[in-house]
Amino acid sequence: MDRQLISHLAHRDHPIAAPVSGAHVTRLLRRARLPEGARILDLGCGEAAWTLRALALYPDATADGVDISAESLKAAEHAAEIQGVWERIRLHGRPAADFPVAEQYDLVLCVGATHAFGGLSPTVRHVRRYLRPNGLALVGEGFWEREPTAEALTRLGVETSDYLDLPGTVTAAESAGFDLIYAYTSDLAEWDEYEWSWTGTLLRWANEHPGPDADAARTAALEHRDMWLHGYRGILGFATLLLQRRPDPS
C-alpha cells in the first residue's frame, strides 16, 4: 500500500489533515478578509477541506487545488459536489512544486505540505510567486515547542535543524518578503484529536478490510502511534501563519 493511499485513509475522519480544529480553520480564513471575486490556490490540498471552507465563507471566490493523491482529489471532488461549490473549484493532479505560475492569486494555502518544496523557507519563496501585491498566504508548519530529545529525533527521522523554534519559524516565514499579520498555534488537544483520528481511523479500516493491505495499514498506524506517543507528543508544535506579501522595493 503506497504512502498516499495510507494518508488518504488515515485522514478520512479528519480531512483538515492538520492539528487544527474546524473552528480555528474558519477563524483563520475569516481573518484573511478576502476581496470580492477572490482567487484561491491550495498547494498540497489533500481533500481540499481548507479551500472548500473558504469557498463557503466567500461565495464569489473561486479556487484551484493541487495534490498528487488521486484518492484525495476524488474525495475533494465529491465533497465539492455535496457542498454545491464544484463549479468554483478546479482540481489538479500533479506535484505542488510543479504547478505553473499562470496567474496571480489573492490567497495561497500550503498547510502541512512544506515538505513538497524542501522546507519552510523555500515554500514561502515559491508561494510568493503566485500572489498579487498585498496578497495573502496561509502556511502551516511544525516547530519545536521545546528542545527535541534524541529519541524524538530518531523516531521522527529528522535532524534538529529540520524544524525551528517558534521565533525562528516566524523569521523564516517572513524572509521571502512577507509580514506575519496573524497566526494560530495549535494546542495539545488539537494534536491529540488529530493523532488519535489518524491512527484510529487507519486501524478501523484495517479491521474492516482484511488482507495484505490491511496488514500494511495496521503496521503504518501502530508505527505512527508509537512515533507520536513515545516521540514528539508535546515536543513538536504546529503554527498556521497568515502572511501578507510586502510590496516590492521601489
N, C-alpha and C positions, 0 to 999 in steps of 0.2 A: 504494500500500500504506500503510495507516494505521499510526501510531506504535505502537499497542497490539499489532498483529499482528507488527510488526518486533521489538518487545521480547519477545513470546512465543517467536518463532522463535529469537532470539539466546540465550535462556536455556534452550533445550532440553537442553543438556549441563551446565548449571549452574543447576538450578532453585532453589537457595538464593537466587539473584538479589541477592547482595551479596558483597563481597570478604571472605568469612568461610568457613573450612573447615568441613566437616561435623563434625569432631571438636570444634571450638570452639562450634558451634551446640549440640551436645549438652552441652558443659560449661556454657554459659550457662543452658540450660534446667534442668539438674540443680541449678545453684546457686539457682534460684528456689524449690526445695523446696515445691512446691505442695501444698495440703491435699487431703485425701480429697474426691472429688467436685468437683474444681476446675472452674470455668468459665473459658474462654479466649476472647478476642476478638482477631482478627488484622485490622488495618485496612490495606488495600493488600496483601492476602495473596499476590497472584500465583498461583502454583501451590500455595500453602499448604505449602511444604516445611518451614517452621519449625513450623507448627501440627501437621502430621502427625507430625513427630518428637516434639513434646510429647505427643501422644496415645499414641505408642508408649512413652514414658517413664512416663506417668501413666495406667495402664489404666482408671481410673474417671473420668477427665476427659472433658468434652465441650466443643465449640468452635463458634464462628461465624467464618467467613471472609468478608471483604468486598473486592470488587475490581470495576473497570469493564471488565476484559478478559474477554469471553466465552470466548475460546480458552484463557486461563489457567485459568479456573474449570472448564472442561470437562476440562482436564488434571488439575486438583486432584481432581475427582470420580472420574476414572479411577484415579488413584493411591490415593485413599482406599478404593476398592473392592478394589484389588490387596492393600493392606495390611490389609484387614479391619476398617477403622475407619469405614466410610461411615455407619454408624448413629450415630456420635458427633460428626459434623460437619455443620453446615448452611452452605451457601454462598449468598452474596447478591450479585447483580449490580447494583451501584449505587456511586456515589461514596462513598468512605470518610467524607468530611466530612458526608454526609447520613444516615449510619446512625443510627437513633434511639437515644436513651438509655432503653431499656425495662427494663433490669435492670443489676445490678452484677456485675462480673467479678473473678476472683482474679488474672488476668494479662491485660494488653492488650499486644499487639505492634504496633509500627509501625517496620519496618526498611526503610530506604531509600525511604520514602514520605512524608517530611515535607513535600514539595512540595504534596501534596494539601491541606494545611492552611495553607500560606503560610509555612513555615519551622519551625524547631525550637521556638521559644517558643510560638507558637500551637498547635503539635502537642501539647506536654505539657499545656497548659491544657485542650485538648479531651480528651485521653486521661484526665485525672484524673476527668472527669465519669462515666466508666464504672466506676471502681474502687471496690471495697469499702474500708472502713477498713483500713489497712495493706496494701492490695492492691499488686501489682507491675506495672511496665511495662518492657518491653524495647524500647528506641528506638535504631535505628541511624541515624547521621548522619555526613556528611562534615565534615571540619575541615581547616584549613591546617596541614600538617606544618611548612611554612616559608613565608616571605613569597612570595606568588604573583608571578610575573613578569607583565609586560604581555602577553606572548604567551599565557601560560596563561589569563589572564582573557579575552582575545579569543577564544581557541579554545573555551573553556567557555561563553562568552556570559554571564558573570556579573560582578558587581562584587566588590571585596574584601570588602565588608560582607555578602555573601550567605552566607559561612561565617565562623566564628570560629576562633581557635586552640583547642588542647585545654582549657586552663583556662577560657577563655570559654565553650566548649561545655558544660562541666560546670556552670558557673554558670547558664547559660541553662536547662539541663535541670532544675536544682533550683528554678528561680524560681517554679514554679507550685505549690509545696508538696510537693516530693519530697526524699528523701535518696538520694544515689547510694550503693548498698550493694555494687556490684561493676561492673566494666567490662572490656571487652576491646578492645584496639587492634589492628586488622589489620596484618599485616606486608606487606612489598613482595611476597613470594612469593604471598601470597593475592590481592593486587591483580593480579599478573601472571596467575595462574591464571584469575581472573575475566575479565580483559580479553581474553586470548587465546581463552578459551572463547566470549565474546560475539561477537568479530569473526570467529573461525574457523568457528564453527557457522553463522553467517549466510552466510558466503561458500560454505561447503559446500552449504547449502540452495540458494543461487542457482545453483550449478553443476549441481545435480541437478533443478532445476525451471526450465528455460529459458522465457523470455517476459518480458513487461513487469514483472511482479512481481519477477522475478529481477534485472532491472536496478536496480530501486528498492532491493532488499535489498543488492546489491553496493555501490551508492553509499553506503547507510547504514553498512555495515560499514567501508568504506575511510575515510569521513569520521570515523567514531568512532575507528578505529585511529590516524589522523593526530592527532586531538584528544588522545588519550591519550599516544602516544609523544612527540609534539612539544609537548605542553601540560602536562598535570597529573601525569604519572608522577613519583612521588617528592615531589610538592608537595601534592596533596590526599590526606589520610588518611581513615580511617573508624573510628569508635568505636561499639561496641554497649554501651549503658548499661543496667544493671539498676537501676531506680529503685523506691523504696518510697514510697507515699503517706504523708505525715506526717499525724498526727491534726489535725483542725480545731482552731483555737484555742478554748479554753474560755471 
